[in-house]
């Protein structure tokens, strides 16, 4: 079963962007991003699978491409607000100062 993975990439110790990609596991997600050139030559920083609730909130336009730090932060903020608005349990989203970080558990 495939999941959506949120992969963060850095360059010169600054957030380069976030890739959201469908894969069976984290290693596969990282390999697909590299093979397809989605990582833009950045250094992988971290990645994790999005739970079904958060994955359902990701637009297909945001998948299989690198999101800029601003796009990633906007998507993270939107998911956080929708999760809170809908009262969905099990969400954990880091604060706005952590652009590019998203945890949905």
LUMVEX-439718 format. One line per 5 residues: number of its first residue (from 0); for each residue y, z, x of N, C-alpha, C. Coordinates in pm, 1 decimal. Atoms other than C-alpha are relative to their C-alpha. Example, Ala and Ser with C-alpha at 12.3 -4.5 7.8 and 13.67 -1.06 7.14 Angstrom:
2
0> -119.0/0.0/89.0/-450.0/780.0/1230.0/120.0/0.0/90.0 ~ -119.0/-6.0/-82.0/-106.0/714.0/1367.0/109.0/73.0/-77.0 .
This chain:
105
0> -118.3/0.0/83.9/0.0/0.0/0.0/124.7/0.0/88.5 ~ -120.0/12.8/-82.0/336.5/-100.6/140.4/111.8/88.1/-53.7 ~ -116.1/-83.3/30.3/649.2/114.6/148.5/123.3/-65.3/59.3 ~ -124.4/39.2/-66.5/1012.9/56.1/232.0/29.4/101.6/108.4 ~ -34.0/-85.9/-112.7/1111.2/194.3/570.2/147.1/-16.8/34.5 .
5> -140.2/-6.8/-40.7/1463.6/295.4/677.5/-1.9/19.0/150.9 ~ 4.5/-3.1/-146.2/1497.6/215.6/1050.1/142.1/0.3/55.3 ~ -132.7/-9.4/-62.3/1802.7/320.5/1253.0/-4.9/-54.4/141.9 ~ -11.2/58.0/-133.8/1910.8/131.3/1563.7/133.8/36.1/61.1 ~ -120.7/-34.5/-74.6/2162.2/230.4/1828.9/22.9/-101.9/111.0 .
10> -36.1/73.5/-121.1/2343.7/46.5/2103.8/109.3/81.5/67.2 ~ -95.9/-82.0/-74.8/2532.1/235.3/2375.4/24.1/133.5/-70.2 ~ 1.1/-130.6/65.1/2449.5/558.3/2188.6/88.0/6.8/-124.5 ~ -71.9/6.0/125.8/2637.2/442.8/1877.5/-88.7/-73.0/-100.8 ~ 79.9/63.9/102.9/2483.0/342.7/1546.8/33.0/-148.2/-6.3 .
15> -14.9/144.8/11.1/2430.3/-33.6/1551.4/-18.0/-41.6/-145.9 ~ 25.4/31.3/139.5/2288.7/-47.0/1200.2/-134.0/53.3/-45.3 ~ 123.1/-45.3/63.0/1998.8/18.3/968.3/-72.8/-122.2/-54.5 ~ 84.6/105.0/57.6/1711.1/-212.4/879.3/-90.9/66.2/-102.4 ~ 93.6/-44.3/102.1/1523.2/-158.5/555.5/-103.3/-110.8/-12.3 .
20> 104.8/101.7/-4.7/1189.0/-333.4/567.9/-126.6/52.9/-66.1 ~ 125.1/-35.9/65.7/863.2/-334.7/373.9/-114.2/-10.7/99.5 ~ 113.7/-1.6/-92.3/553.6/-238.9/571.6/-98.3/107.4/-45.1 ~ 103.3/-96.9/31.9/234.9/-37.4/554.8/17.7/133.3/71.5 ~ -22.2/-122.5/-76.9/336.0/214.1/820.5/118.9/-22.3/93.5 .
25> -119.5/6.4/-82.8/623.8/292.5/1055.8/-15.9/-96.0/118.0 ~ 21.1/88.4/-114.8/475.3/113.1/1356.8/8.3/-146.8/-42.1 ~ -6.4/136.7/50.0/429.0/-204.2/1152.4/145.0/-37.8/-34.5 ~ -140.4/26.3/34.6/788.0/-176.9/1022.7/81.5/-29.9/125.4 ~ -72.0/21.8/-126.3/922.5/-149.9/1378.4/-36.8/-134.5/61.8 .
30> 44.2/127.8/-57.3/712.7/-445.4/1495.2/57.2/-117.6/-78.4 ~ -53.9/108.6/81.4/820.2/-664.6/1203.1/149.9/-18.0/24.6 ~ -144.2/8.3/-25.5/1186.6/-581.1/1262.5/27.1/-65.8/135.1 ~ -18.6/58.3/-133.3/1152.7/-672.0/1630.4/-39.7/-147.7/1.9 ~ 48.2/138.4/1.2/950.1/-990.5/1574.3/97.5/-91.3/-73.9 .
35> -92.9/80.5/80.2/1193.0/-1113.1/1308.7/143.3/3.7/53.0 ~ -134.1/-8.3/-57.8/1493.4/-1025.5/1527.7/98.2/80.7/-82.9 ~ -87.3/-78.8/86.5/1628.2/-787.9/1264.0/65.6/116.0/73.6 ~ -53.3/-113.3/-75.2/1687.8/-517.6/1524.3/122.9/-34.9/83.4 ~ -117.0/47.2/-75.6/1963.1/-728.5/1687.9/3.7/51.4/144.1 .
40> 8.4/-45.7/-138.7/1840.8/-609.4/2027.2/39.3/145.3/20.1 ~ -37.2/-141.3/-10.0/1926.3/-248.4/1948.0/-118.0/86.7/39.7 ~ 101.6/-99.2/-35.2/1736.6/59.4/2055.8/-40.1/75.3/-126.3 ~ 49.2/-72.9/116.3/1516.6/211.3/1786.5/31.8/147.6/18.2 ~ -35.0/-141.6/-6.9/1642.6/562.5/1708.4/-94.1/84.7/-85.0 .
45> 92.2/-72.5/86.9/1433.1/677.9/1412.7/-28.6/-83.2/-123.0 ~ 34.1/69.1/122.3/1264.0/561.7/1098.0/-90.5/84.3/-85.2 ~ 88.6/-69.8/91.1/1087.2/689.3/793.0/-15.0/-79.3/-128.1 ~ 26.3/66.1/128.2/939.4/571.9/465.4/87.6/62.8/-106.9 ~ -73.7/-49.0/115.9/1150.4/599.5/153.6/-100.3/31.5/-110.0 .
50> 90.5/-28.5/111.7/983.0/767.5/-140.4/26.9/-100.6/-111.4 ~ -11.6/96.7/108.7/936.9/568.9/-459.5/132.3/6.5/-72.6 ~ -128.1/-15.6/68.8/1250.0/712.3/-621.5/113.0/-66.7/77.3 ~ -107.4/57.0/-82.0/1475.6/612.6/-333.9/-21.7/-149.3/21.9 ~ 29.2/142.3/-21.4/1301.5/281.6/-268.3/40.4/-82.2/-121.0 .
55> -35.0/71.6/122.2/1358.0/182.9/-631.0/150.3/-23.8/-11.1 ~ -145.5/13.4/5.2/1733.4/222.5/-575.4/54.7/-98.1/103.7 ~ -43.8/94.0/-104.4/1744.4/-21.8/-283.2/-2.7/-141.2/-55.7 ~ -9.9/137.5/47.6/1864.5/-367.8/-379.5/-78.9/-92.5/91.7 ~ 70.0/97.7/-84.1/1650.8/-659.5/-259.7/92.4/-64.9/103.8 .
60> -96.9/57.3/-95.6/1970.6/-787.0/-88.4/13.7/84.8/126.3 ~ -11.6/-90.2/-114.8/1952.6/-485.8/145.0/-126.0/3.0/85.5 ~ 128.8/-3.7/-69.1/1593.4/-548.1/255.4/-11.9/-118.3/96.0 ~ 30.8/103.0/-100.4/1488.0/-744.7/566.3/124.7/-58.7/64.4 ~ -118.0/37.6/-78.1/1829.6/-755.1/730.3/61.2/127.1/55.7 .
65> -66.1/-117.9/-53.6/2042.8/-524.5/941.0/124.6/28.3/-82.0 ~ -119.1/-46.7/69.3/2294.2/-326.4/740.4/96.1/56.3/103.1 ~ -100.6/-58.1/-89.4/2617.3/-241.0/919.8/4.6/150.7/-24.1 ~ -12.5/-144.3/24.0/2692.8/129.5/964.4/71.6/30.8/-132.0 ~ -71.5/-23.0/125.9/2938.7/106.2/673.1/-88.5/-30.6/-120.5 .
70> 91.2/34.1/109.7/2683.6/-67.5/449.8/-107.5/107.7/-16.6 ~ 104.9/-102.8/4.8/2415.4/188.4/540.8/55.2/129.4/-57.5 ~ -59.5/-122.7/51.2/2651.5/477.7/473.2/28.8/-13.0/-148.9 ~ -26.1/21.6/141.8/2754.4/325.6/140.2/-127.5/6.8/-83.3 ~ 127.3/-4.1/71.0/2392.5/275.1/35.6/-53.8/142.0/-5.1 .
75> 45.6/-139.3/-4.9/2302.1/627.0/146.5/77.7/84.3/-101.0 ~ -82.5/-77.1/92.6/2594.5/771.4/-51.5/-34.1/-34.4/-145.2 ~ 33.6/41.4/135.7/2502.8/566.9/-359.9/-134.2/59.3/-42.4 ~ 131.2/-57.8/32.0/2138.6/677.3/-345.4/13.8/149.8/-24.8 ~ -20.9/-143.5/16.9/2251.4/1037.9/-302.8/64.5/29.4/-136.1 .
80> -68.7/-26.4/126.9/2486.9/1017.7/-602.7/-89.9/-31.7/-119.8 ~ 89.8/35.3/109.8/2231.8/840.7/-825.0/-113.4/101.0/-13.8 ~ 106.7/-99.7/2.9/1962.0/1089.3/-729.6/50.4/127.7/-65.4 ~ -58.8/-120.6/59.5/2192.5/1379.1/-817.4/31.0/-22.3/-148.0 ~ -36.5/30.3/138.1/2316.1/1210.8/-1136.9/-122.7/0.1/-90.7 .
85> 122.2/8.9/79.4/1962.1/1146.4/-1257.7/-83.1/127.5/6.0 ~ 71.9/-126.3/-11.6/1848.2/1494.4/-1154.6/-139.5/-16.1/56.0 ~ 132.4/24.8/-57.5/1558.7/1356.1/-952.7/-33.4/107.1/102.4 ~ 45.3/-104.3/-91.7/1359.4/1617.7/-766.3/-45.6/-61.6/130.9 ~ 59.8/40.4/-125.9/1253.6/1597.1/-404.8/88.1/-83.1/90.0 .
90> -84.7/80.8/-87.1/1555.1/1425.3/-255.9/60.1/87.2/109.5 ~ -70.3/-64.6/-110.0/1704.4/1518.2/77.8/80.0/-109.4/68.5 ~ -86.4/99.1/-61.0/2001.1/1319.6/199.1/97.3/74.3/89.7 ~ -87.8/-66.8/-94.2/2200.5/1415.0/504.4/145.8/-22.4/-36.4 ~ -140.5/7.3/38.4/2577.4/1468.0/479.4/67.1/-130.1/43.0 .
95> -67.9/125.5/-27.9/2827.1/1177.7/485.1/35.7/-20.7/146.7 ~ -35.1/14.9/-141.5/2916.6/1248.5/847.6/-114.1/-58.8/81.1 ~ 118.1/50.9/-70.6/2567.1/1133.5/941.5/-29.0/-143.4/-41.7 ~ 15.0/138.5/43.2/2620.6/763.5/869.6/-129.5/-59.3/54.2 ~ 123.0/64.2/-40.3/2296.4/573.7/876.8/-123.1/86.1/-17.6 .
100> 114.7/-87.7/20.6/2075.2/875.6/814.0/-30.1/9.0/-147.6 ~ 42.0/-20.2/139.1/1879.5/894.6/492.5/-139.7/57.8/2.5 ~ 134.5/-55.3/13.7/1587.6/1111.2/406.9/-28.2/16.8/-147.2 ~ 47.1/-15.6/137.8/1410.0/1082.2/77.6/-141.9/50.7/9.2 ~ 134.9/-55.0/-9.5/1112.7/1309.9/54.4/-46.8/49.7/-133.6 .
